[in-house]
Amino acid sequence: MKQKTAPLILALALFAGLAFPARAGTGPSQVRIENFSFHPETLEVPAGTTVVWVNDDEEIHALFALDQSFRSPGIDSKETFEHRFTTPGTYEYRCSLHPQMKGTIVVR
């Protein structure tokens, strides 16, 4: 009897893991840099979330928050930059090399 129930228990455990993903705020959220713009331009995340910017352009980009809460080094093509947001608020940011590039992170 035990041999027949073990696969069922394993299947239920796997299903539970797929049906109920990790809690919000524990994994990274992404902003893609494409065609000299941020996608999405506005990203809403719970406090505690790490946001990862991925540069899909061929040009280097460098991010800075208008409130000076974060700043990236130059992010080359296919490189990433990440920042963990712990405090609720609205964080506007720009690319220091291309000031027309604007984005916002809203932390709840």
C-alpha positions as CSV (number, residue, x, y, z in Angstrom):
1,M,0.0,0.0,0.0
2,K,2.8,2.4,0.8
3,Q,4.4,2.0,-2.6
4,K,1.2,3.0,-4.4
5,T,0.6,6.1,-2.3
6,A,4.2,7.6,-2.6
7,P,3.8,8.6,-6.3
8,L,0.4,10.1,-5.5
9,I,1.8,12.2,-2.6
10,L,4.7,13.3,-4.8
11,A,2.3,14.3,-7.6
12,L,0.1,16.3,-5.1
13,A,3.2,18.0,-3.7
14,L,4.3,19.0,-7.2
15,F,0.9,20.2,-8.1
16,A,0.7,22.3,-4.9
17,G,4.0,23.9,-5.8
18,L,2.8,24.8,-9.3
19,A,-0.7,26.0,-8.2
20,F,0.6,28.1,-5.3
21,P,3.8,29.9,-6.5
22,A,6.2,31.7,-4.1
23,R,4.9,34.7,-2.2
24,A,5.0,38.0,-4.0
25,G,8.0,40.1,-3.1
26,T,10.4,37.2,-2.8
27,G,11.5,36.8,-6.4
28,P,12.7,39.4,-8.9
29,S,10.5,41.4,-11.3
30,Q,12.0,42.5,-14.6
31,V,12.2,45.7,-16.6
32,R,13.5,45.2,-20.1
33,I,15.5,47.9,-21.9
34,E,14.6,47.8,-25.5
35,N,14.7,50.5,-28.3
36,F,15.8,53.2,-25.8
37,S,12.8,52.7,-23.5
38,F,11.8,50.7,-20.4
39,H,9.3,47.9,-20.7
40,P,7.1,48.2,-18.7
41,E,7.5,51.9,-18.2
42,T,5.7,51.6,-14.9
43,L,6.1,48.5,-12.7
44,E,4.2,47.9,-9.5
45,V,5.7,45.5,-7.0
46,P,5.2,44.6,-3.3
47,A,7.8,45.8,-0.8
48,G,10.8,43.4,-0.6
49,T,10.9,42.8,-4.3
50,T,14.1,42.8,-6.3
51,V,13.7,44.5,-9.7
52,V,16.1,43.4,-12.4
53,W,16.7,45.6,-15.4
54,V,17.9,43.7,-18.5
55,N,19.6,45.6,-21.3
56,D,18.3,44.3,-24.6
57,D,19.7,47.3,-26.6
58,E,23.1,47.4,-28.3
59,E,24.0,50.6,-26.4
60,I,25.1,51.0,-22.8
61,H,22.5,52.4,-20.3
62,A,23.0,53.7,-16.8
63,L,20.0,54.2,-14.4
64,F,19.6,56.7,-11.6
65,A,16.6,57.3,-9.3
66,L,15.5,60.9,-9.1
67,D,15.4,60.6,-5.3
68,Q,18.9,59.2,-5.4
69,S,17.8,55.9,-3.8
70,F,19.7,53.8,-6.4
71,R,22.1,54.2,-9.3
72,S,23.5,51.7,-11.6
73,P,26.9,51.5,-13.3
74,G,26.9,51.3,-17.1
75,I,24.8,48.3,-18.1
76,D,26.2,46.9,-21.4
77,S,24.2,44.9,-23.9
78,K,22.8,41.7,-22.4
79,E,23.9,42.7,-18.9
80,T,21.6,43.3,-15.9
81,F,21.3,45.6,-12.9
82,E,19.2,44.8,-9.8
83,H,17.9,46.7,-6.9
84,R,15.7,45.5,-3.9
85,F,12.9,47.8,-3.0
86,T,12.1,47.6,0.7
87,T,10.2,50.9,1.3
88,P,6.8,51.6,-0.2
89,G,6.7,54.6,-2.4
90,T,7.0,55.8,-6.0
91,Y,10.5,55.7,-7.5
92,E,11.0,57.6,-10.8
93,Y,14.2,56.9,-12.7
94,R,16.0,57.8,-15.9
95,C,18.9,56.7,-18.0
96,S,21.8,59.2,-17.3
97,L,23.1,58.6,-20.9
98,H,19.7,59.0,-22.6
99,P,17.6,61.3,-20.5
100,Q,14.5,60.8,-22.7
101,M,14.3,57.3,-21.2
102,K,11.9,57.4,-18.1
103,G,10.5,54.8,-15.9
104,T,8.7,54.4,-12.6
105,I,8.7,51.7,-9.9
106,V,5.7,51.8,-7.6
107,V,6.3,49.8,-4.3
108,R,3.2,48.9,-2.3
